[in-house]
Amino acid sequence: MVSRKASCKPAPGAQKGWSAPDARKGSYRAASLPTLLAGLAAGNSMRRRAARSSLRRHAREIVVEVESSVPLSLQSGSVDSMDAFMAENATEVSLQNVQQVEDVGESGEKRCYLEPTDFGPLRTQMRLTVKVDLPKSGECDVNVLKMESGSVNGGRKKAKGFSNVFSNVSTQNSMSWKMDGNTLEVLYTTTAKSKTVLPFWFPLPDGAVKSLIESQIRRIISSGQEEVMENLKVKYASWQETMSEVASN
C-alpha cells in the first residue's frame, strides 16, 4: 500500500503571515485615521475638563466675617426723638459722604450716590443700593444690597455706566439706642462678610490670608464708623434745634 500524505499546500495567493490584501490594508489605515484623531481629541477634551474640575475642587475659599461696634453717648436726646430723626435721616447718617439719595420705586430701597473720588486722571463715583428698616422703636437697619462704580466725565455731577463691584462682599449696618439715666446711648454695629477664592498654588496659607483680609476690613469699618457717629452727633443736634424752633412758633 502506498502511503499518501495529505496535501497542505496554501491556497492560491496565500503567503506566510498574510492577513489581508494590500488594498484592504490601505483601506483599513485610511478609515481608522479620522477615528484615531477623533479619539485623541475626545481624550484631550476629557482631560481638560478633568483638569478644570480638579482646579475647582482644589481652589481655596477664604470666608471672613467681621463685626465691629462703636458707642456714642448723647447728653441731650430721647428715644422718641431719635426714632423720628432716624425715620427721616437713617440713610444719610449711616453712610459716609452721601451726595444724593434717590428712591427706587415703591420697594423702599434707595440709591445713594457718594461724592466722586479722583484716581489720577480718572474720576469715579460709587453708587450704593440700600434698604432701610426700622423694625421697632430704638432700632434701625441699613442693609447695603449692591455696590456699583461709574466714571464721571467732563463737568457732570453724576457718573454714568455703573457696573457692579465687590459682589463677594456683603455689609449690614444697624443702630440701636436707649436711655441710660439722662443719657441717650447709641450703638452702631457693622457686619461685613467677604468671600475670596484663591488658586490651589497660592503661596500663603489660608490662616495668613484670612488674617490679612480680616485686619483690612476691620480697619476700614472702624474708621468709617467713627465718621458716621460724628456725623450722627452733628446732624441730630441740628435736627433738635430745628424741631425746637418749629415747636416754639
C-alpha distance (Angstrom), angle and dihedral (degrees) to the residues before:
residue distance angle dihedral
M1 . . .
V2 3.66 . .
S3 3.77 113.9 .
R4 3.77 115.5 -136.8
K5 3.78 123.4 -160.9
A6 3.74 119.0 -138.8
S7 3.76 112.7 -104.4
C8 3.79 111.7 -110.5
K9 3.74 98.9 175.3
P10 3.81 113.6 145.0
A11 3.72 118.6 -110.8
P12 3.78 116.5 -94.2
G13 3.78 111.7 -75.6
A14 3.77 92.8 14.4
Q15 3.78 117.4 126.8
K16 3.73 134.3 -178.0
G17 3.80 110.4 -82.2
W18 3.78 92.5 12.6
S19 3.79 116.1 152.4
A20 3.77 107.6 162.1
P21 3.79 139.1 -11.6
D22 3.80 115.2 -85.7
A23 3.78 91.2 -111.0
R24 3.76 90.5 57.3
K25 3.78 90.6 46.7
G26 3.77 91.0 55.7
S27 3.79 90.7 45.6
Y28 3.80 90.6 51.7
R29 3.78 93.2 50.6
A30 3.80 93.4 46.9
A31 3.80 92.7 49.8
S32 3.81 95.5 46.9
L33 3.84 98.3 50.2
P34 3.84 96.6 75.1
T35 3.76 89.2 43.4
L36 3.77 90.6 51.2
L37 3.82 92.4 48.6
A38 3.79 91.4 47.6
G39 3.78 89.8 50.7
L40 3.80 91.4 50.6
A41 3.81 91.4 48.8
A42 3.80 91.7 49.2
G43 3.78 90.2 48.7
N44 3.79 92.0 50.4
S45 3.81 90.9 48.6
M46 3.78 91.0 50.5
R47 3.80 90.8 48.9
R48 3.82 91.5 49.9
R49 3.79 91.3 50.1
A50 3.77 90.2 47.7
A51 3.81 90.4 49.7
R52 3.81 92.3 50.5
S53 3.78 90.5 46.9
S54 3.79 89.5 49.4
L55 3.80 90.9 51.1
R56 3.79 90.7 50.7
R57 3.77 90.7 48.7
H58 3.79 91.9 49.4
A59 3.85 96.8 41.7
R60 3.78 112.1 116.4
E61 3.80 119.0 -128.0
I62 3.80 117.1 -157.9
V63 3.81 114.5 -163.0
V64 3.80 117.7 -170.4
E65 3.79 126.1 -176.6
V66 3.80 119.1 -174.6
E67 3.80 128.4 -175.4
S68 3.77 122.6 -171.8
S69 3.82 130.6 175.5
V70 3.81 131.5 -165.2
P71 3.84 123.3 -169.8
L72 3.80 128.0 -147.5
S73 3.80 127.6 -168.5
L74 3.81 118.0 -153.0
Q75 3.79 117.9 -166.9
S76 3.79 92.3 -162.7
G77 3.78 120.6 49.1
S78 3.78 147.1 63.6
V79 3.78 138.3 -131.9
D80 3.81 92.5 -108.5
S81 3.80 94.4 50.5
M82 3.82 91.6 47.1
D83 3.82 89.1 50.2
A84 3.81 89.6 55.9
F85 3.79 93.4 43.3
M86 3.81 94.4 50.6
A87 3.81 91.9 46.4
E88 3.82 86.9 62.7
N89 3.80 102.6 32.2
A90 3.82 110.0 23.8
T91 3.80 95.5 116.2
E92 3.81 96.4 47.1
V93 3.80 92.0 44.8
S94 3.81 98.5 45.5
L95 3.82 95.6 49.1
Q96 3.79 128.6 57.0
N97 3.79 128.8 -122.7
V98 3.80 95.2 3.1
Q99 3.81 110.2 -179.7
Q100 3.79 100.8 177.0
V101 3.82 138.3 1.2
E102 3.82 125.7 -154.2
D103 3.79 129.6 -173.9
V104 3.82 115.7 -124.1
G105 3.80 105.1 -139.6
E106 3.79 115.2 -75.7
S107 3.80 96.1 -43.9
G108 3.79 93.5 100.0
E109 3.80 89.8 -119.7
K110 3.78 121.1 130.0
R111 3.80 134.0 -155.8
C112 3.77 112.5 -138.4
Y113 3.81 119.0 -163.0
L114 3.79 111.7 -157.0
E115 3.78 122.9 -151.3
P116 3.85 111.5 -81.4
T117 3.79 119.7 -99.3
D118 3.80 126.1 -146.6
F119 3.81 121.1 -135.7
G120 3.80 103.5 -178.2
P121 3.83 106.3 -68.5
L122 3.82 92.0 -9.1
R123 3.78 123.9 89.5
T124 3.79 116.3 -164.2
Q125 3.78 136.5 177.3
M126 3.79 131.7 -156.2
R127 3.79 121.1 -138.0
L128 3.79 119.1 -164.0
T129 3.78 125.7 -165.1
V130 3.79 107.9 -151.6
K131 3.79 138.4 175.8
V132 3.80 118.6 -146.5
D133 3.78 118.9 -155.3
L134 3.80 128.8 179.4
P135 3.81 101.2 -170.4
K136 3.80 95.2 177.7
S137 3.78 143.4 -20.2
G138 3.78 111.9 -54.7
E139 3.82 96.4 21.8
C140 3.80 137.7 88.9
D141 3.81 131.0 172.9
V142 3.81 124.8 -162.4
N143 3.81 111.1 -172.2
V144 3.80 119.0 -167.9
L145 3.83 104.1 -141.3
K146 3.80 99.7 175.3
M147 3.81 139.0 8.6
E148 3.80 118.5 -157.2
S149 3.78 134.7 176.4
G150 3.81 128.5 -151.3
S151 3.80 137.5 174.9
V152 3.80 124.3 -111.7
N153 3.80 113.6 -141.8
G154 3.79 127.7 -166.3
G155 3.77 115.6 -28.5
R156 3.79 96.3 -24.5
K157 3.77 117.7 138.2
K158 3.79 93.5 -155.1
A159 3.81 128.7 48.5
K160 3.81 125.9 -122.7
G161 3.79 134.3 -151.9
F162 3.79 97.5 42.5
S163 3.80 116.5 -166.5
N164 3.79 129.5 -171.6
V165 3.80 116.8 -98.0
F166 3.79 134.5 178.1
S167 3.79 90.9 26.3
N168 3.81 88.9 163.1
V169 3.81 94.0 55.3
S170 3.81 124.5 79.4
T171 3.81 125.6 -177.4
Q172 3.77 134.7 -170.6
N173 3.79 125.0 -169.6
S174 3.78 123.3 -164.6
M175 3.79 135.0 176.4
S176 3.76 129.7 -163.5
W177 3.79 129.7 -177.4
K178 3.79 136.0 -173.1
M179 3.78 139.4 161.6
D180 3.79 120.4 -97.5
G181 3.75 104.1 -174.5
N182 3.80 105.7 -56.5
T183 3.82 93.2 -20.8
L184 3.78 125.9 93.0
E185 3.81 107.0 -139.3
V186 3.81 116.1 -156.1
L187 3.80 124.0 -170.1
Y188 3.81 121.0 -165.8
T189 3.82 116.2 -164.0
T190 3.79 127.8 -175.2
T191 3.79 124.0 -169.4
A192 3.80 118.6 -168.0
K193 3.79 126.7 -177.4
S194 3.79 124.0 -171.5
K195 3.80 134.1 -179.1
T196 3.80 121.2 -156.5
V197 3.81 123.8 -176.4
L198 3.80 116.0 -153.3
P199 3.82 128.0 -170.4
F200 3.79 114.4 -108.8
W201 3.82 91.1 -111.8
F202 3.83 95.9 56.8
P203 3.83 104.1 132.3
L204 3.83 100.5 -137.9
P205 3.81 120.2 79.0
D206 3.80 118.9 -112.9
G207 3.81 93.0 -109.6
A208 3.81 92.8 56.2
V209 3.82 93.2 47.0
K210 3.81 91.7 48.1
S211 3.80 91.2 49.9
L212 3.81 92.2 50.9
I213 3.81 94.0 48.4
E214 3.79 92.4 45.6
S215 3.81 93.6 51.1
Q216 3.81 91.8 49.4
I217 3.81 93.5 49.3
R218 3.80 92.5 45.4
R219 3.81 91.7 50.6
I220 3.82 92.2 50.1
I221 3.81 92.5 46.7
S222 3.82 94.6 47.2
S223 3.80 94.9 51.3
G224 3.80 90.5 46.2
Q225 3.80 93.5 49.2
E226 3.80 92.3 53.6
E227 3.80 90.1 54.1
V228 3.81 91.1 47.4
M229 3.80 92.6 52.5
E230 3.80 92.5 47.9
N231 3.80 88.5 49.0
L232 3.81 90.1 49.8
K233 3.81 91.9 50.8
V234 3.82 93.4 51.8
K235 3.83 97.0 41.9
Y236 3.79 94.0 44.7
A237 3.82 92.1 51.6
S238 3.82 90.7 48.8
W239 3.82 90.8 47.6
Q240 3.82 90.8 50.6
E241 3.81 90.9 53.0
T242 3.80 91.2 49.9
M243 3.80 92.6 48.9
S244 3.80 90.2 48.1
E245 3.80 91.3 52.2
V246 3.80 91.6 48.0
A247 3.80 91.3 49.8
S248 3.80 92.8 49.9
N249 3.81 93.9 52.4
